[in-house]
Amino acid sequence: MNETVKNTGLFAIVAVLIVLTGVTQSWNAALLIIAMGLISSIMALGVNLQWGFAGLFNVGIMGFVALGGLAAVLIGMPPSEGAWSAGGWGIVAALLMGAATILLAVQVMKRMAKGWLRTLLVLAVLVGGFFIFRALLDPSVSAVEAVSPATTGYLGGLGLPVIFAWPVGGLFAAGAAWLIGKTALGLRSDYLAIATLGIAEIIIAVLKNEDWLSRGVKNVIGIPRPVSYEIDLQNDAGFVAQAAGFGFNPVEASTLWVKFLYVCLFAVVLLVLMWLSQRALNSPWGRMLRAIRDNEVAAEAMGKDVTARHLQVFILGSAICGIAGAMMTTLDGQLTPGSYQPLRFTFLIWVMVIVGGSGNNLGAVLGGFLMWYLWVMVEPMGLWLMQMVTAGMSDGYWLKDHLIDSAAHMRLMTMGAVLLLVLRFSPRGLIPEK
């Protein structure tokens, strides 16, 4: 079969599934699947850049996505009234003190000769700096968290348009990736996976426990939108008249229009990143990365700086995941640190890349849409299937209750089954790397 025809057919199948969802359930559900499919495809592009291009096994995707979500809060939310005067500047001073302590310790390590004197001086700098850091931070944090804790209790953000948070989320994730890469990219692939997973858990732990930064598990709600609010559209006489002309009531029309605007915004971001990824893939830089991926020793013998190239692609892929994280938090309108789970934000993204086709950007996009559709739809479909199977059984019968309760596990079983089938019959993915 012609490659173009095959790829078009695969995307057409996913499109038909989404259209059927709109026809049989609601177009709101279909548009939400498309919006989240676009975000998932962007995450898959970032992971494909790291794994498909360079062979870097990053299982800390969850942490980079969460940093993107934090950016939406720090950029889009207004400053909390009274928080900065209560202790905000003290927190800034403490963070600067912590950074200065680390820099001073690094300078001591670089400028002094090895020996017991250097070790003692580095320990003195670190211990002394730590106590000063805590002395500045603790009272300031307590003061900030005491300001209207039921509604705010944190510093808030800059009050800028939330769409600015998308590139900032990429910068946050890129900064974290640089720190991780400088320490962990020299590790073997399995140790790199352990290191990235551990650091991602640290990032989530910080978001959950540092209330002054992100309200912790109390969550930040009401993040401003880059599109209109439904209630504003419903109160707009012109919009109501146009909706009536198309046969929609104002409530349904407003929700559909808002989701459609989100889909348009997310599609623009995906197309730009897809174009840049394709340019990178077909450039000398992309060919060099694949050469390093296939044989590091040979590439290094040809004079290529393997560690530097790995650091570059690790930062770029993580930045893309950070952008997607900021977009997802913008769509949700809230930051919930407790919802960042490895199963959803690491394992599922990896399944998207593997099923779609590692090393192929088009395959990553296909995997993002397909696996997100299955992730959303399989559980209700499983419940419907179990109800059909048990229709002839009496209520309260143990087998009927067991099968209906088991429908909740259809999602995980389907993910595993799809992954196994693809690995068995198309081990390079549905759209393999050329």
C-alpha positions as CSV (number, residue, x, y, z in Angstrom):
1,M,0.0,0.0,0.0
2,N,1.2,3.5,-0.8
3,E,2.6,5.2,2.3
4,T,0.6,8.4,1.9
5,V,-2.6,6.4,1.4
6,K,-1.9,4.3,4.5
7,N,-1.1,7.3,6.7
8,T,-4.2,9.2,5.4
9,G,-6.3,6.1,6.2
10,L,-5.0,5.9,9.7
11,F,-5.8,9.5,10.5
12,A,-9.2,9.1,8.7
13,I,-10.0,6.2,11.1
14,V,-9.3,8.4,14.1
15,A,-11.4,11.2,12.6
16,V,-14.3,8.9,12.0
17,L,-14.1,7.7,15.6
18,I,-14.3,11.3,16.9
19,V,-17.1,12.1,14.5
20,L,-19.1,9.1,15.8
21,T,-18.6,10.3,19.3
22,G,-20.1,13.6,18.3
23,V,-23.1,12.0,16.6
24,T,-23.8,9.3,19.3
25,Q,-22.9,11.3,22.4
26,S,-22.3,15.1,22.0
27,W,-20.2,17.5,19.9
28,N,-19.0,19.0,23.2
29,A,-17.4,15.6,24.0
30,A,-15.9,15.3,20.5
31,L,-14.4,18.8,20.6
32,L,-12.9,18.1,24.0
33,I,-11.3,14.9,22.7
34,I,-9.8,16.9,19.8
35,A,-8.5,19.6,22.2
36,M,-6.9,17.1,24.5
37,G,-5.7,15.1,21.6
38,L,-3.8,18.1,20.3
39,I,-2.2,18.7,23.7
40,S,-1.3,15.0,24.0
41,S,0.2,15.1,20.5
42,I,2.4,18.0,21.5
43,M,3.6,16.0,24.6
44,A,4.3,13.0,22.3
45,L,6.3,15.3,19.9
46,G,8.5,16.3,22.8
47,V,9.1,12.8,23.9
48,N,9.7,11.7,20.3
49,L,12.3,14.4,20.0
50,Q,14.2,12.9,23.0
51,W,13.7,9.2,22.3
52,G,13.0,8.9,18.6
53,F,15.8,11.4,17.6
54,A,18.4,10.8,20.3
55,G,17.5,7.6,22.2
56,L,17.1,9.4,25.6
57,F,14.9,7.4,28.0
58,N,13.1,10.2,29.9
59,V,10.4,9.0,32.3
60,G,10.1,12.3,34.1
61,I,7.6,13.8,31.6
62,M,5.1,14.4,34.4
63,G,7.5,16.9,36.1
64,F,7.9,19.0,33.0
65,V,4.2,19.0,32.3
66,A,3.6,20.2,35.9
67,L,6.1,23.0,35.5
68,G,4.1,24.2,32.5
69,G,1.0,24.1,34.7
70,L,2.8,26.2,37.3
71,A,3.7,28.8,34.7
72,A,0.0,29.3,33.9
73,V,-0.6,30.2,37.6
74,L,2.5,32.4,37.9
75,I,1.7,34.3,34.7
76,G,-2.1,34.3,34.5
77,M,-3.3,34.7,38.0
78,P,-3.5,38.2,39.7
79,P,-1.1,38.9,42.6
80,S,-2.6,38.0,46.0
81,E,-3.6,41.1,47.8
82,G,-1.3,41.7,50.8
83,A,0.9,38.6,50.2
84,W,3.9,40.4,48.8
85,S,4.0,43.0,51.6
86,A,3.5,40.2,54.2
87,G,6.4,38.0,53.2
88,G,6.9,37.9,49.4
89,W,10.1,39.9,49.4
90,G,11.4,37.8,52.2
91,I,10.9,34.6,50.1
92,V,12.7,36.3,47.2
93,A,15.6,37.2,49.5
94,A,15.7,33.6,50.8
95,L,15.7,32.1,47.3
96,L,18.5,34.5,46.2
97,M,20.4,33.5,49.4
98,G,20.0,29.8,48.5
99,A,21.3,30.4,44.9
100,A,24.2,32.5,46.2
101,T,25.2,29.7,48.6
102,I,25.3,27.1,45.9
103,L,27.3,29.4,43.6
104,L,29.8,30.2,46.4
105,A,30.2,26.5,47.1
106,V,30.9,25.8,43.4
107,Q,33.5,28.6,43.2
108,V,35.2,27.3,46.3
109,M,35.4,23.8,44.7
110,K,36.8,25.3,41.5
111,R,39.4,27.7,43.0
112,M,40.9,25.7,45.8
113,A,43.1,22.7,45.6
114,K,41.8,19.3,46.7
115,G,42.3,18.6,50.4
116,W,40.7,18.7,53.8
117,L,40.7,22.5,53.9
118,R,38.5,22.8,50.8
119,T,36.1,20.1,52.1
120,L,35.7,22.0,55.4
121,L,35.2,25.3,53.7
122,V,32.6,23.9,51.3
123,L,30.7,22.3,54.2
124,A,30.8,25.5,56.2
125,V,29.4,27.5,53.2
126,L,26.6,25.0,52.6
127,V,25.6,24.5,56.3
128,G,25.8,28.2,57.1
129,G,24.0,29.2,53.9
130,F,21.3,26.6,54.7
131,F,20.6,28.0,58.1
132,I,20.5,31.6,56.8
133,F,18.2,30.4,54.0
134,R,15.7,28.8,56.4
135,A,15.9,31.8,58.8
136,L,14.7,34.0,55.9
137,L,12.3,31.6,54.3
138,D,10.3,30.1,57.1
139,P,8.8,33.3,58.7
140,S,8.1,34.7,55.2
141,V,6.3,31.6,54.1
142,S,4.2,31.5,57.2
143,A,3.2,35.2,56.7
144,V,2.2,34.6,53.1
145,E,0.2,31.5,53.8
146,A,-1.7,33.3,56.6
147,V,-3.1,35.9,54.2
148,S,-6.7,34.7,53.4
149,P,-5.7,31.0,53.4
150,A,-9.2,29.9,52.4
151,T,-9.1,31.8,49.1
152,T,-5.5,32.6,48.4
153,G,-2.7,31.9,50.9
154,Y,-0.1,32.2,48.1
155,L,1.8,34.9,46.2
156,G,-0.3,34.7,43.1
157,G,0.9,35.6,39.6
158,L,1.7,38.5,37.4
159,G,-1.9,39.0,36.1
160,L,-0.7,38.9,32.4
161,P,-2.7,37.2,29.5
162,V,-2.5,33.5,30.2
163,I,-1.4,32.7,26.7
164,F,2.0,34.2,27.6
165,A,2.3,31.3,30.1
166,W,2.7,28.8,27.2
167,P,6.2,29.9,26.2
168,V,7.1,30.6,29.8
169,G,6.0,27.0,30.7
170,G,8.5,25.9,28.0
171,L,11.2,28.0,29.6
172,F,10.5,26.6,33.1
173,A,10.7,23.0,31.8
174,A,13.8,23.9,29.7
175,G,15.5,25.3,32.8
176,A,14.7,22.2,34.8
177,A,15.9,20.0,32.0
178,W,19.2,21.9,31.9
179,L,19.8,21.2,35.6
180,I,18.8,17.6,35.2
181,G,20.8,17.1,32.0
182,K,24.0,18.6,33.5
183,T,24.0,15.9,36.2
184,A,22.1,12.9,34.8
185,L,22.8,12.7,31.0
186,G,26.1,11.0,31.6
187,L,24.3,8.1,33.2
188,R,23.4,4.9,31.4
189,S,19.9,4.8,29.9
190,D,18.3,2.8,32.7
191,Y,19.9,5.1,35.4
192,L,18.8,8.1,33.4
193,A,15.2,6.8,33.6
194,I,15.4,6.4,37.4
195,A,16.9,9.8,37.8
196,T,14.3,11.6,35.7
197,L,11.4,9.8,37.4
198,G,12.8,10.7,40.8
199,I,13.3,14.4,39.9
200,A,9.7,14.5,38.5
201,E,8.4,13.2,41.8
202,I,10.4,15.9,43.6
203,I,8.8,18.6,41.4
204,I,5.3,17.3,42.2
205,A,6.2,17.1,45.9
206,V,7.3,20.8,45.8
207,L,4.0,21.8,44.1
208,K,2.0,19.8,46.6
209,N,3.7,21.1,49.7
210,E,4.8,24.7,49.0
211,D,1.5,26.5,49.5
212,W,3.1,29.9,49.0
213,L,3.9,29.0,45.5
214,S,0.9,27.1,44.1
215,R,-1.5,26.6,47.1
216,G,-0.4,23.0,47.3
217,V,-3.2,20.5,47.4
218,K,-5.8,23.3,48.0
219,N,-5.5,23.9,44.2
220,V,-5.6,27.1,42.2
221,I,-8.9,27.6,40.5
222,G,-10.2,30.4,38.2
223,I,-7.1,30.7,35.9
224,P,-8.0,33.3,33.3
225,R,-8.8,32.1,29.8
226,P,-7.4,33.2,26.4
227,V,-11.0,32.8,25.0
228,S,-14.4,34.1,25.9
229,Y,-16.4,32.8,28.8
230,E,-19.7,31.0,28.1
231,I,-21.7,33.2,30.3
232,D,-20.5,36.3,28.5
233,L,-21.5,34.7,25.1
234,Q,-24.9,33.8,26.5
235,N,-25.5,37.4,27.5
236,D,-24.4,38.7,24.1
237,A,-27.5,39.4,22.0
238,G,-25.7,39.1,18.7
239,F,-24.2,35.7,19.6
240,V,-27.6,34.4,20.8
241,A,-29.2,35.5,17.5
242,Q,-26.5,33.8,15.5
243,A,-26.8,30.6,17.5
244,A,-30.6,30.6,17.0
245,G,-30.0,31.0,13.3
246,F,-28.0,27.7,13.3
247,G,-30.6,26.0,15.4
248,F,-28.6,25.9,18.7
249,N,-29.7,27.2,22.1
250,P,-27.4,29.8,23.7
251,V,-25.9,27.4,26.3
252,E,-25.0,24.7,23.9
253,A,-23.7,27.1,21.3
254,S,-21.5,28.9,23.8
255,T,-19.8,25.7,25.1
256,L,-19.2,24.5,21.5
257,W,-17.8,27.9,20.4
258,V,-15.4,28.1,23.4
259,K,-14.1,24.6,22.8
260,F,-13.8,25.3,19.1
261,L,-11.6,28.4,19.9
262,Y,-9.4,26.3,22.1
263,V,-9.0,23.7,19.3
264,C,-8.0,26.4,16.9
265,L,-5.4,27.8,19.3
266,F,-4.0,24.4,20.1
267,A,-3.9,23.4,16.5
268,V,-1.8,26.5,15.6
269,V,0.8,25.5,18.3
270,L,0.9,21.9,17.1
271,L,1.4,22.9,13.5
272,V,4.2,25.3,14.4
273,L,6.0,22.7,16.6
274,M,5.4,20.0,13.9
275,W,6.9,22.2,11.2
276,L,9.9,23.0,13.4
277,S,10.3,19.3,14.4
278,Q,10.3,18.2,10.7
279,R,12.8,20.9,9.8
280,A,15.0,19.6,12.7
281,L,14.6,16.0,11.7
282,N,15.7,16.6,8.1
283,S,18.5,19.0,9.0
284,P,22.2,18.0,9.5
285,W,21.6,18.4,13.2
286,G,18.8,15.9,13.1
287,R,20.9,13.4,11.1
288,M,23.7,13.8,13.6
289,L,21.4,13.0,16.5
290,R,20.2,9.9,14.8
291,A,23.8,8.9,14.1
292,I,24.5,9.4,17.8
293,R,21.4,7.4,18.7
294,D,22.4,4.4,16.5
295,N,26.1,4.3,17.5
296,E,27.5,6.7,20.1
297,V,31.0,5.4,19.9
298,A,31.2,5.8,16.1
299,A,29.7,9.3,16.3
300,E,32.2,10.3,19.0
301,A,35.0,8.9,17.0
302,M,33.9,11.3,14.2
303,G,34.4,14.2,16.5
304,K,30.8,14.8,17.6
305,D,30.2,16.1,21.2
306,V,27.6,13.4,22.2
307,T,26.9,14.9,25.7
308,A,26.3,18.4,24.4
309,R,23.9,17.1,21.7
310,H,22.1,15.0,24.2
311,L,21.7,18.0,26.5
312,Q,20.3,20.1,23.6
313,V,17.7,17.6,22.6
314,F,16.8,16.9,26.2
315,I,16.1,20.6,26.8
316,L,14.1,21.0,23.6
317,G,11.9,18.0,24.2
318,S,11.3,19.0,27.8
319,A,10.4,22.5,26.8
320,I,7.7,21.2,24.4
321,C,6.3,19.1,27.2
322,G,6.2,22.3,29.4
323,I,4.3,24.2,26.7
324,A,1.8,21.4,26.6
325,G,1.4,21.4,30.3
326,A,0.7,25.1,30.3
327,M,-1.9,24.6,27.6
328,M,-3.6,21.8,29.5
329,T,-3.8,23.9,32.7
330,T,-5.2,26.8,30.7
331,L,-7.9,24.5,29.2
332,D,-8.8,23.1,32.7
333,G,-8.8,26.6,34.3
334,Q,-7.1,25.2,37.4
335,L,-3.9,23.7,38.7
336,T,-4.4,20.5,40.8
337,P,-0.9,19.2,41.8
338,G,-2.5,16.0,43.1
339,S,-3.7,15.0,39.7
340,Y,-0.2,14.7,38.2
341,Q,0.3,10.9,38.2
342,P,3.0,8.9,36.3
343,L,0.4,6.6,34.7
344,R,-1.4,9.6,33.0
345,F,1.5,11.9,32.3
346,T,4.4,9.5,31.6
347,F,3.2,6.0,30.8
348,L,0.4,7.1,28.5
349,I,2.6,9.6,26.6
350,W,5.2,6.8,26.1
351,V,2.4,4.5,24.7
352,M,1.4,7.3,22.3
353,V,5.0,7.5,21.0
354,I,5.5,3.8,20.7
355,V,2.1,3.0,19.1
356,G,2.3,6.0,16.7
357,G,5.9,5.3,15.6
358,S,9.1,6.3,17.4
359,G,11.3,8.6,15.4
360,N,8.4,9.8,13.2
361,N,6.7,13.1,14.1
362,L,3.6,12.2,12.1
363,G,3.4,8.9,14.1
364,A,3.7,10.8,17.4
365,V,0.7,13.0,16.4
366,L,-1.3,9.9,15.3
367,G,-0.5,8.1,18.6
368,G,-1.5,11.2,20.6
369,F,-4.9,11.3,19.1
370,L,-5.6,7.6,18.9
371,M,-4.5,6.7,22.5
372,W,-6.2,9.7,24.0
373,Y,-9.4,8.7,22.3
374,L,-9.1,5.2,23.7
375,W,-8.1,6.6,27.1
376,V,-11.4,8.6,27.3
377,M,-13.8,6.3,25.5
378,V,-12.8,2.7,26.4
379,E,-14.2,2.8,30.0
380,P,-17.8,3.9,29.0
381,M,-17.6,1.5,26.1
382,G,-16.5,-1.3,28.4
383,L,-19.4,-0.5,30.8
384,W,-21.9,-0.7,27.8
385,L,-20.4,-4.0,26.7
386,M,-20.6,-5.5,30.2
387,Q,-24.2,-4.4,30.5
388,M,-25.0,-6.0,27.1
389,V,-23.3,-9.3,28.2
390,T,-25.1,-9.4,31.5
391,A,-28.5,-8.2,30.2
392,G,-30.0,-11.7,30.7
393,M,-28.7,-12.1,34.3
394,S,-30.8,-11.2,37.3
395,D,-29.9,-8.2,39.4
396,G,-27.7,-9.0,42.4
397,Y,-26.2,-12.1,40.7
398,W,-22.5,-12.2,41.7
399,L,-21.2,-12.7,38.1
400,K,-23.2,-9.7,36.8
401,D,-22.0,-7.5,39.6
402,H,-18.4,-8.7,39.1
403,L,-18.4,-8.0,35.3
404,I,-20.0,-4.6,35.6
405,D,-17.5,-3.6,38.4
406,S,-14.6,-4.8,36.1
407,A,-15.6,-2.3,33.5
408,A,-13.5,0.3,35.4
409,H,-10.4,-1.6,34.5
410,M,-11.1,-1.7,30.7
411,R,-9.0,1.5,30.2
412,L,-5.7,0.0,31.6
413,M,-6.4,-3.4,29.9
414,T,-7.0,-1.8,26.6
415,M,-3.8,0.3,26.8
416,G,-1.8,-2.8,27.5
417,A,-3.5,-4.8,24.8
418,V,-3.0,-2.1,22.1
419,L,0.6,-1.8,23.1
420,L,1.2,-5.5,22.9
421,L,-0.6,-5.8,19.5
422,V,1.4,-3.0,18.0
423,L,4.7,-4.3,19.3
424,R,3.8,-7.8,17.9
425,F,2.5,-6.9,14.5
426,S,4.1,-3.5,13.8
427,P,7.1,-3.2,16.2
428,R,8.2,0.2,14.8
429,G,4.8,1.7,15.3
430,L,1.8,2.4,13.0
431,I,3.8,5.1,11.1
432,P,7.4,3.9,11.4
433,E,10.5,6.0,11.0
434,K,11.8,6.1,7.5
